[in-house]
Amino acid sequence: MTGRPLRRGTGAAPGVRAVHLGLGSFFRAHQAWYTDRAGDGAGDGEGGQAGPWGIAAVTGRRPDLADALTAQDGLYTLVTRGADGDRFDVVRSVVRAHAAADTDAWLTLLADPAVRVVTTTVTEAGYHRRAGGGLDTDHPSVARDLAALRDDPRAAVGSVPARLVAGLLARRAADAGPLTLVPCDNLPDNGAALADVVRGAAEAVDPTLTDWIDAQVATATTMVDRITPEPTPEDRATVLSATGTDDRSPVVTEPFSEWVVAGDFPGGRPAWERAGAVLTDDVTPFEQRKLWLLNGGHSLLAYAGALRGHATVAEAVADAYCEALLRDWWELCIPHLVVEPDDARRYCAALFERFANPRIRHALAQIATDGSQKLPVRLLPVLRRERDAGRLPGSAVVVLAAWLLHLRGVGVPVRDVRAGELGALAAGERAGAVPRVLSTLDPALADDPDLLAAVRNSAADLSGRR
């Protein structure tokens, strides 16, 4: 069966007023979807603009997706997979797609006065933060990029902080007006995290840029939530069969979606609240609840579930052992949350239904990626609180032990920005492996003998359960 291609037809696409860095499935199921449904812009600041907001999206690395979307005018099918069937919607907010290597396009977009918002989904690793915060200027790619920009502000760079600074240099040169950066990754206080690394990069490249940033650039803080598995060839076949459209880049997601945003938008923004986004002064309660319960639960299932031969979240929560471990983790987290315990338990009940949805094949291998970046924000805050109270939390110990085994090659393949280093630490002399590995998450963990002993024992127990 040959389907018709996706095309915009005779209707004019909306003008580009937002730029997104990190073109991928989650962005297209979340920020692009909200923008598509928002309609006219809020125009809530000086220079705010009415009318729909078109997005120019830029890939993080590979050009494949940009090529596929360009071939279909930026359009794609969002498949919302609920318990009662699939819903198929064409999302129209992405009007241009560019490969990461297209430096001229990136700089031109950031220098355009019509562009007022830059959103990012670059994963936790993409911010290149030091363990204690701030930009890791010693990271080889960051150091190389900063040196390149000092020599030539239009140099081709790859790291996110450097790319943003290059864009801001171009925007200052064009006197293009105010801009708001909107990070959409699973980091606590992600606005402050992004602002910190951007300032660090600016200071390293051109210290005079920081005053201009203070005057012209705002940074919002967000919490994002929508389970979005990696697309498969079968998804493309599903869209073709149901709609007759040969979509080269469909996205599958769940019915649930949440976006909480705090911050100023001096140049205006899309009216995301019309699409259901929550505008607030404080993201913390939402962020904490989601990072610990959903993302922490996902990491638990990714490592412990994979050890037991499971491939997806739905398979893992159908396992009585994994379900009990997950529920124990949730009960461990709830007393430490800002939200009321009853509200947290209602969230957990809804979360379990989302996890158990067999029609969302959320691969544990996808979730297990970059554990070295995820566990410090998903697991350690609760672990530290429990240890400060003199308790040794069993479910947190199991996650650490399962991650250690994962790094030794048990379960799903290791994909981590520190994979080489971590694999060597985990596979080396076994008696010292636990403190070596845990110290990469937080050096203080290696000085906790009770925790180290518990992780060693748990790793031995998990090896026997397989």
C-alpha positions as CSV (number, residue, x, y, z in Angstrom):
1,M,0.0,0.0,0.0
2,T,1.3,3.4,-1.0
3,G,0.1,6.3,1.0
4,R,-0.2,10.0,0.2
5,P,2.6,12.3,1.5
6,L,2.1,14.9,4.2
7,R,2.0,18.4,2.7
8,R,0.7,21.7,3.9
9,G,-1.2,22.4,0.7
10,T,-2.2,25.9,-0.2
11,G,-2.5,27.2,3.4
12,A,0.4,29.4,4.5
13,A,2.5,28.1,7.4
14,P,2.7,30.4,10.5
15,G,5.8,32.6,10.7
16,V,8.8,31.4,12.8
17,R,8.6,33.0,16.2
18,A,10.0,30.2,18.3
19,V,13.1,28.0,18.0
20,H,13.6,24.6,19.5
21,L,16.9,22.9,20.1
22,G,16.9,19.1,20.4
23,L,14.4,18.0,17.7
24,G,13.1,14.6,18.8
25,S,10.0,12.6,19.7
26,F,9.4,14.2,23.1
27,F,9.5,17.7,21.8
28,R,7.0,16.8,19.1
29,A,4.7,15.1,21.5
30,H,4.9,17.9,24.0
31,Q,6.1,21.5,23.3
32,A,5.2,21.4,19.6
33,W,1.8,19.9,20.5
34,Y,1.0,22.5,23.1
35,T,2.1,25.3,20.6
36,D,-0.1,23.8,17.9
37,R,-3.1,23.8,20.2
38,A,-2.4,27.3,21.7
39,G,-3.6,29.2,18.6
40,D,-2.8,32.9,18.9
41,G,0.1,34.1,21.0
42,A,-0.4,35.5,24.5
43,G,1.5,38.7,23.7
44,D,2.1,39.1,27.4
45,G,5.2,41.4,27.2
46,E,6.5,44.4,25.4
47,G,6.7,43.5,21.7
48,G,4.4,40.5,22.1
49,Q,2.8,39.4,18.9
50,A,-0.7,38.1,18.0
51,G,-1.3,35.2,15.7
52,P,0.0,31.5,15.6
53,W,3.6,30.7,16.5
54,G,5.6,28.7,14.0
55,I,8.6,26.7,15.3
56,A,11.9,26.2,13.6
57,A,13.4,23.1,15.2
58,V,17.1,22.1,15.1
59,T,18.4,18.6,15.7
60,G,20.8,17.9,18.5
61,R,23.2,15.8,16.4
62,R,22.0,13.7,13.4
63,P,20.3,15.2,10.4
64,D,18.0,12.3,9.6
65,L,14.9,13.7,11.3
66,A,15.4,17.2,10.0
67,D,15.6,15.7,6.4
68,A,12.4,13.6,7.0
69,L,10.4,16.5,8.4
70,T,11.6,19.0,5.7
71,A,10.3,16.5,3.1
72,Q,6.8,16.8,4.6
73,D,6.8,20.6,5.3
74,G,7.5,20.0,9.0
75,L,4.2,18.1,9.5
76,Y,3.9,14.8,11.3
77,T,1.3,12.6,12.8
78,L,0.9,12.4,16.6
79,V,-0.6,9.0,17.6
80,T,-2.2,9.2,21.0
81,R,-2.4,5.6,22.2
82,G,-5.1,5.2,24.8
83,A,-6.7,2.1,26.3
84,D,-9.7,2.5,24.0
85,G,-7.8,3.0,20.7
86,D,-5.6,5.4,18.8
87,R,-6.1,9.0,17.9
88,F,-4.3,10.4,14.9
89,D,-3.6,14.2,14.7
90,V,-1.4,16.1,12.3
91,V,0.7,18.7,14.2
92,R,1.3,21.8,12.2
93,S,3.4,24.1,14.5
94,V,6.8,22.9,13.2
95,V,7.4,24.9,10.0
96,R,11.1,24.4,9.5
97,A,13.6,21.7,10.5
98,H,17.3,22.1,10.4
99,A,20.3,19.7,11.0
100,A,22.6,20.6,13.8
101,A,25.4,21.2,11.3
102,D,23.5,24.1,9.7
103,T,25.3,26.8,11.7
104,D,24.2,29.6,9.5
105,A,20.5,28.7,9.9
106,W,20.9,28.6,13.7
107,L,22.6,32.0,13.9
108,T,20.1,33.5,11.5
109,L,17.2,32.2,13.5
110,L,18.6,33.6,16.8
111,A,19.3,36.9,15.2
112,D,15.7,37.3,14.0
113,P,13.6,39.9,15.9
114,A,10.5,37.8,15.2
115,V,11.9,35.0,17.3
116,R,11.1,35.5,21.0
117,V,11.3,32.0,22.6
118,V,13.9,29.3,22.5
119,T,12.9,25.9,24.0
120,T,15.3,23.0,24.6
121,T,15.1,19.3,25.0
122,V,18.7,18.1,25.1
123,T,18.6,15.6,28.0
124,E,20.3,16.0,31.3
125,A,23.7,15.4,29.8
126,G,23.4,18.1,27.3
127,Y,23.8,20.9,29.8
128,H,27.4,19.9,30.6
129,R,27.1,20.8,34.3
130,R,29.7,20.1,37.0
131,A,28.6,17.9,39.8
132,G,28.3,20.9,42.1
133,G,26.6,23.1,39.4
134,G,28.0,25.4,36.8
135,L,29.4,24.8,33.4
136,D,32.0,22.0,33.0
137,T,34.5,24.1,31.1
138,D,37.0,21.2,31.3
139,H,34.8,18.9,29.2
140,P,36.6,18.3,25.9
141,S,33.8,19.3,23.7
142,V,32.9,22.4,25.8
143,A,36.5,23.5,26.0
144,R,37.0,23.0,22.2
145,D,33.7,25.0,21.5
146,L,34.5,27.9,23.7
147,A,38.0,28.3,22.2
148,A,36.4,28.2,18.7
149,L,34.0,30.9,19.6
150,R,36.7,33.1,21.1
151,D,38.4,33.0,17.7
152,D,35.2,33.2,15.6
153,P,31.7,34.0,17.0
154,R,30.2,32.2,14.0
155,A,32.2,29.0,14.4
156,A,30.4,25.7,14.1
157,V,30.0,24.3,17.7
158,G,28.2,21.3,19.0
159,S,27.7,21.6,22.8
160,V,24.5,23.2,23.9
161,P,25.9,26.0,26.1
162,A,28.2,27.1,23.3
163,R,25.5,26.9,20.6
164,L,23.3,29.1,22.7
165,V,26.0,31.6,23.4
166,A,26.8,31.7,19.6
167,G,23.2,32.4,19.0
168,L,23.1,35.1,21.6
169,L,26.2,36.8,20.2
170,A,24.4,36.9,16.8
171,R,21.3,38.3,18.4
172,R,23.2,41.0,20.2
173,A,24.9,42.0,17.0
174,A,21.5,42.3,15.3
175,D,19.9,44.2,18.2
176,A,17.0,41.7,17.8
177,G,15.3,42.4,21.1
178,P,14.3,40.3,24.1
179,L,14.3,36.5,24.2
180,T,13.2,33.9,26.7
181,L,15.0,30.5,27.1
182,V,12.7,27.7,28.1
183,P,14.5,24.4,29.1
184,C,12.3,21.3,29.1
185,D,14.5,18.6,30.5
186,N,14.2,16.6,33.7
187,L,16.5,18.7,35.9
188,P,15.6,20.3,39.2
189,D,15.1,24.1,38.7
190,N,16.1,23.6,35.1
191,G,15.8,27.4,34.4
192,A,18.6,28.2,36.9
193,A,20.6,25.2,35.5
194,L,20.4,26.5,32.0
195,A,21.0,30.1,32.9
196,D,24.1,29.1,34.9
197,V,25.7,27.2,32.0
198,V,24.9,29.9,29.5
199,R,26.4,32.5,31.7
200,G,29.5,30.4,32.3
201,A,29.9,29.9,28.5
202,A,29.4,33.6,27.9
203,E,32.0,34.6,30.5
204,A,34.5,32.3,28.9
205,V,33.8,33.6,25.3
206,D,33.0,37.3,25.7
207,P,32.5,38.6,29.3
208,T,30.7,41.7,27.9
209,L,27.9,39.5,26.7
210,T,26.7,38.9,30.3
211,D,25.4,42.4,30.7
212,W,23.4,42.1,27.5
213,I,22.0,38.8,28.7
214,D,21.0,40.4,32.0
215,A,19.1,43.1,30.1
216,Q,17.6,41.1,27.2
217,V,17.4,37.4,28.1
218,A,14.9,35.8,30.5
219,T,15.0,32.1,31.5
220,A,11.8,30.2,32.4
221,T,11.6,27.1,34.6
222,T,9.4,24.2,33.6
223,M,8.2,20.7,34.5
224,V,7.3,18.5,31.6
225,D,5.5,15.2,31.6
226,R,4.3,12.9,28.8
227,I,5.5,9.3,28.2
228,T,6.8,9.1,24.7
229,P,8.5,5.9,23.5
230,E,11.1,5.9,20.8
231,P,9.3,5.5,17.4
232,T,9.4,2.2,15.6
233,P,8.8,1.1,11.9
234,E,5.5,-0.4,13.0
235,D,4.3,3.1,14.1
236,R,4.8,4.3,10.5
237,A,2.8,1.3,9.3
238,T,0.0,2.0,11.8
239,V,-0.3,5.6,10.5
240,L,-0.4,4.4,6.9
241,S,-3.1,1.8,7.6
242,A,-5.3,4.1,9.6
243,T,-4.9,7.4,7.7
244,G,-3.6,6.6,4.3
245,T,-0.7,8.9,5.0
246,D,2.9,7.8,4.4
247,D,4.4,9.7,7.4
248,R,8.2,9.3,7.6
249,S,8.4,10.5,11.2
250,P,5.2,9.8,13.3
251,V,5.3,10.1,17.1
252,V,3.5,7.8,19.5
253,T,2.5,9.1,23.0
254,E,0.1,8.6,25.8
255,P,-3.1,10.6,26.4
256,F,-1.8,12.2,29.6
257,S,0.3,15.4,29.3
258,E,1.4,18.1,31.7
259,W,3.4,21.2,31.4
260,V,4.1,23.6,34.2
261,V,5.9,26.9,33.4
262,A,7.2,29.7,35.6
263,G,9.0,32.8,34.3
264,D,8.8,36.0,32.4
265,F,8.4,36.4,28.7
266,P,9.2,40.0,27.8
267,G,8.9,39.3,24.1
268,G,5.6,37.4,24.4
269,R,4.9,33.7,24.0
270,P,2.4,31.2,22.7
271,A,-0.8,31.0,24.8
272,W,0.2,27.5,26.1
273,E,-2.4,27.7,28.8
274,R,-5.1,27.4,26.2
275,A,-3.8,24.0,25.5
276,G,-3.7,23.0,29.2
277,A,-0.3,24.2,30.4
278,V,-0.2,25.5,33.9
279,L,1.4,29.0,34.4
280,T,2.6,29.4,38.0
281,D,5.1,31.2,40.2
282,D,6.7,28.0,41.6
283,V,7.3,24.8,39.7
284,T,8.9,23.0,42.7
285,P,6.0,21.0,43.9
286,F,5.2,19.7,40.4
287,E,8.8,19.1,39.6
288,Q,9.7,17.2,42.7
289,R,6.6,15.0,42.5
290,K,7.4,14.1,38.8
291,L,11.1,13.7,39.1
292,W,10.9,11.4,42.1
293,L,7.7,9.4,41.5
294,L,7.6,9.1,37.7
295,N,11.2,9.5,36.6
296,G,12.6,7.8,39.7
297,G,10.1,5.0,39.2
298,H,11.1,4.7,35.6
299,S,14.8,4.4,36.5
300,L,14.0,1.7,39.1
301,L,12.1,-0.3,36.6
302,A,14.7,0.3,33.9
303,Y,17.5,-1.3,35.9
304,A,15.7,-3.8,38.1
305,G,13.1,-4.8,35.5
306,A,15.7,-5.4,32.8
307,L,17.6,-7.7,35.1
308,R,14.5,-9.9,35.2
309,G,14.3,-10.0,31.4
310,H,11.6,-7.4,30.9
311,A,11.8,-5.1,27.9
312,T,9.1,-2.5,28.6
313,V,7.6,-0.6,31.5
314,A,4.3,-2.3,31.1
315,E,6.0,-5.7,31.3
316,A,8.0,-4.7,34.4
317,V,5.0,-3.5,36.4
318,A,3.2,-6.7,35.6
319,D,5.9,-8.5,37.5
320,A,4.9,-8.7,41.2
321,Y,8.5,-8.2,42.4
322,C,8.9,-5.0,40.4
323,E,5.5,-3.7,41.3
324,A,6.3,-4.2,45.0
325,L,9.6,-2.5,44.6
326,L,8.0,0.4,42.8
327,R,5.3,0.9,45.4
328,D,7.9,0.7,48.2
329,W,9.9,3.5,46.4
330,W,6.8,5.7,46.1
331,E,6.0,5.3,49.8
332,L,9.6,6.1,50.6
333,C,9.3,9.4,48.6
334,I,5.9,10.6,49.7
335,P,6.9,11.9,53.2
336,H,9.6,14.0,51.6
337,L,7.4,15.7,49.0
338,V,6.1,19.2,49.2
339,V,2.6,18.1,48.0
340,E,0.2,16.6,50.5
341,P,0.5,12.8,51.0
342,D,-3.1,12.2,49.7
343,D,-2.4,14.1,46.6
344,A,0.8,12.2,46.0
345,R,-0.9,8.9,46.4
346,R,-3.6,9.8,43.9
347,Y,-0.8,10.8,41.5
348,C,0.9,7.4,42.1
349,A,-2.4,5.5,41.4
350,A,-2.8,7.4,38.1
351,L,0.9,6.8,37.4
352,F,0.6,3.1,37.8
353,E,-2.2,3.0,35.3
354,R,0.0,4.9,32.9
355,F,2.9,2.6,33.4
356,A,0.7,-0.5,33.0
357,N,-0.7,0.7,29.7
358,P,0.3,-2.2,27.4
359,R,-0.3,-0.1,24.3
360,I,2.6,2.2,25.2
361,R,5.7,0.2,24.6
362,H,8.1,2.3,26.6
363,A,11.4,0.5,26.3
364,L,13.5,0.1,29.5
365,A,16.6,0.4,27.3
366,Q,15.5,4.0,26.4
367,I,14.9,4.9,30.1
368,A,18.2,3.3,31.2
369,T,20.2,5.7,29.0
370,D,22.5,8.2,30.8
371,G,21.9,6.8,34.3
372,S,24.9,8.7,35.6
373,Q,23.1,12.0,34.8
374,K,19.6,10.9,35.8
375,L,20.1,9.1,39.2
376,P,21.6,12.2,41.0
377,V,18.3,14.1,40.4
378,R,15.8,11.2,40.5
379,L,17.1,9.1,43.4
380,L,19.7,10.8,45.5
381,P,17.5,13.6,47.0
382,V,15.4,11.0,48.7
383,L,18.3,8.7,49.6
384,R,20.1,11.6,51.3
385,R,17.0,12.5,53.3
386,E,16.6,8.9,54.4
387,R,20.3,8.6,55.4
388,D,20.2,11.9,57.3
389,A,17.3,10.3,59.3
390,G,19.5,7.2,60.0
391,R,17.5,4.9,57.7
392,L,18.7,2.7,54.9
393,P,16.0,2.7,52.2
394,G,15.7,-0.7,50.6
395,S,14.2,0.3,47.3
396,A,16.9,3.0,46.7
397,V,19.6,0.5,47.5
398,V,18.1,-1.9,45.0
399,V,18.2,0.8,42.3
400,L,21.9,1.5,42.9
401,A,22.7,-2.3,42.9
402,A,20.8,-2.9,39.7
403,W,22.5,0.1,38.1
404,L,25.9,-1.4,39.1
405,L,25.0,-4.7,37.5
406,H,23.8,-2.8,34.4
407,L,27.2,-1.2,34.1
408,R,28.7,-4.7,34.2
409,G,26.7,-5.6,31.1
410,V,23.8,-7.3,32.7
411,G,20.3,-6.4,31.3
412,V,20.0,-3.8,28.6
413,P,23.1,-2.4,26.8
414,V,24.8,0.5,28.5
415,R,24.3,3.9,26.8
416,D,25.8,6.6,28.9
417,V,27.9,9.8,28.3
418,R,30.3,8.3,30.8
419,A,30.0,4.7,29.6
420,G,33.7,4.0,29.1
421,E,34.7,5.3,32.5
422,L,31.8,3.7,34.4
423,G,32.2,0.3,32.7
424,A,35.9,0.2,33.8
425,L,35.0,1.2,37.4
426,A,32.3,-1.4,37.6
427,A,34.3,-4.2,36.1
428,G,37.5,-3.6,37.9
429,E,38.5,-5.2,41.2
430,R,35.2,-6.2,42.6
431,A,35.7,-5.4,46.3
432,G,36.2,-1.7,45.4
433,A,33.7,-1.5,42.6
434,V,30.7,-0.2,44.7
435,P,32.5,2.8,46.2
436,R,34.1,3.6,42.9
437,V,30.9,3.6,41.0
438,L,28.8,5.3,43.6
439,S,31.3,8.1,44.0
440,T,30.6,9.1,40.4
441,L,27.1,10.0,41.5
442,D,28.2,11.7,44.7
443,P,31.6,11.3,46.4
444,A,29.9,11.3,49.8
445,L,28.2,8.0,49.0
446,A,31.6,6.3,49.0
447,D,32.1,7.3,52.6
448,D,28.9,5.6,53.9
449,P,30.0,2.1,54.9
450,D,26.5,0.9,55.7
451,L,25.2,2.0,52.3
452,L,28.1,0.4,50.5
453,A,27.5,-2.9,52.3
454,A,23.8,-2.8,51.5
455,V,24.5,-2.2,47.8
456,R,27.0,-5.1,47.7
457,N,24.5,-7.4,49.3
458,S,21.7,-6.3,47.1
459,A,23.8,-6.7,43.9
460,A,24.5,-10.3,45.0
461,D,20.8,-10.9,45.8
462,L,19.7,-9.5,42.4
463,S,22.3,-11.6,40.6
464,G,20.7,-14.7,42.2
465,R,17.1,-13.6,41.3
466,R,17.8,-13.5,37.6
